[in-house]
Amino acid sequence: MSINSPKLQQQISQAGQLIIRGDYAAAAAICQQALQTYPGSPLLHLRLGQALQGAGQLEDAARCFQQALQLAPGNTEAALLLGALLLQTGSYDQAVSIYKQLLQREPGNVPAQTGLGRSYLQMGQPETAASCCEKALAGSPDDIDAIALAADIDEKQGRLEQALERLRPMIGAGVSRSNIVLAYAAVCRSLKMPEDAIDKLEGLLQGGASMSPGERAGIYFALGGLCDAAGEYDRAFAHYRQGNSLNHCDFDRSRPECDINAMINLFTPAYCEQMPRAGNSSQLPVFIVGMHRSGTSLVEQILAAHPDVYGAGELPDLTQMMFSLGSVLGTDCHYTDCLPQLTVPALDTLSVKHLDRLSALGGSAQRVTDKMPGNFMYLGFIEQAFPGARIIHCRRDPLDTCLSGYFQNFGGAQTYMNDLGDLGFVYRCYQRMMAHWQQVLTLPIMDVQYEQLVARPETVIRELVESCGLPWDEQCLSFHASERYVNTASYDQVRQPMYTRSVGRWKHYEQHLAPLREALGDPDNIL
């Protein structure tokens, strides 16, 4: 049937109105029913994608947007929606590709230019992001999204007053767009003036503005941070709980448990003694691992202050390498089944390719750090592919670690972070995996305890530098003076001298932590 039929247009319009009202289930039902008759309608796939995105079904929403683009490759709305969703889920490389394709067709598209800039900012390329932002503002000086992006870039690079000057006219004019108010909240928090931003954010929530669940979640997380900074801990936790509730997706606990069991069963002491290893023993790579929010950003910032170290941030390369093992070996098996099939030639190929990548990033640096926390899963493979590497394992009080994760808006990227019970479960999985690696691997693994680092910084930092096989350099003690861009939730912390106020932070929230304590068991036994 014709995709231009009046009945179809009525259904598309009705679904759009329901999406605006936030009735995502009803909108999805209309679209799914209509698609049985009009499967070739790009707009139906678009509206279904928007409904599913609003309901938190992000993977299904992405498939709908992709289908819409396949049916109508030049559809601007589909490209922008897909790019924004990829940004939301952390698929920054894919978002860049979508935005660049759109800009090739429409060089003056301001939303695409802004989306591209935000993608580059999330990828840790603030200069490129700023260039995109300038182009967007040149095309539309009053564009709210571009102004919010410019302020975010300024704030993350420590130009707080400049960010505030960008935002004041918007705030003074009563602009209630969430990205402007969130940027203002971040600046107010950094400038130690949270009260005004709290009023603005709470007014935005109470004002009935049309916002997606993801936008509302962002506001609740920002409010949590502001109330925490103001010492209003019960109020802060209530906001964090609301934000996590909006982000919540069912977390399959069997997956990490199965992967860890497979690793432990494969990397036995006997297997580790005779497993194949790459011939290249380069000492270039340093892997900083641990749970999210365990101090990995701080440790990397300290090391990156050394003139012989390049801090590469959170590189996705190792995860991509693991999930590409099947194609390397010509099989569709999961990576845990591919690992026993690796040969020395295969490991040499993988090793050299990644070392070339690190050399390109680090230039003349003698060490390049990769602080992707979840690489703790792959330490057995790291010993095989990079036998000259060093491992730095960041540890922190489990209650502080998990609570800090719960307080961070990961959106759809880390689903276990939205539930205290799931967080405790994942922490126990991580602890079991690291205990196994400590027993079976020969790679040098240095444990850095966060509480000791902030209490005795010079002693621990000297040990840290020595563990990397580098001469001592005083610049490591003034890591906070570095102008290096940090693209993690800890960007504000690493711009400050060492402090201890985050130690024992969980005590402010003790009455709310029963699900976490139950999932962790006895925290004193798993530090």
Summary of the structure (lengths in Angstrom):
residues: 527
radius of gyration: 24.1
end to end distance: 63.5
largest distance: 74.5
contacts: 1749
relative contact order: 0.08
helix: 67%
strand: 5%
